[in-house]
Amino acid sequence: MASDPVCKMNVDEKTAKWTSEHEGTTYYFCAEGCKEDFEDNPDWFLKGGGTTSHRC
């Protein structure tokens, strides 16, 4: 299981519908909204930032 970097939900890498590549690493998301938020500012989420517009 992977952890969605936006909302921290567990996501199964084998069945994840939403993914994104950043600096050679694949990230997995529970919902399209989390993927979009991440892609807007990936470094912020990877440094531990959270979202105030949770869209899962």
N, C-alpha and C positions, 0 to 999 in steps of 0.2 A: 504494500500500500504506500502511496505517496501522500504527502500533505499539500493541500491547496495553499499556495503561498499568500493568498488574499484572506481567506476566511478560516484557514487551518483545518478544514474538514478532511477526512481521509478519502482518498480517491484511488480506485483500483486502476493501475496502469494498463491492464489488459482490456478494460472495457471503457476507459475514459473517452468521452465524446469530444472534449475540448482540451487541446494541448497548445503549447507555445514553446518555441526555441528562443533561448537567450544566452549569448556567449557560449554556445556549444552544449548547453544543458537543456533537456526537455523538462518542462513543468506541466503538471496536470491540474485540471480545474473541475470543480463540481458543477459549474454552470457557465454559460456564455458571458454573463455579467462579470464574473470574477476574472475570466480570461481577458475581457476588454479592459477592466480596471488595471490588471497587471501590465498589459501591453502599453498602457498610457504612461506608466512610471515603474518599470520593473525593479530598478535599483532601490527605490524607496521600500517596496514590499520585501525585497530580499534582505534589507537591513532591519527588518522587524516591524515595519510600518503596518498598520491595519487600515481598514476602510470604514468610513462613516456612511457610505452609501451601499451597504451590503445588499447584493442583488441575487443571492442564491435562491 
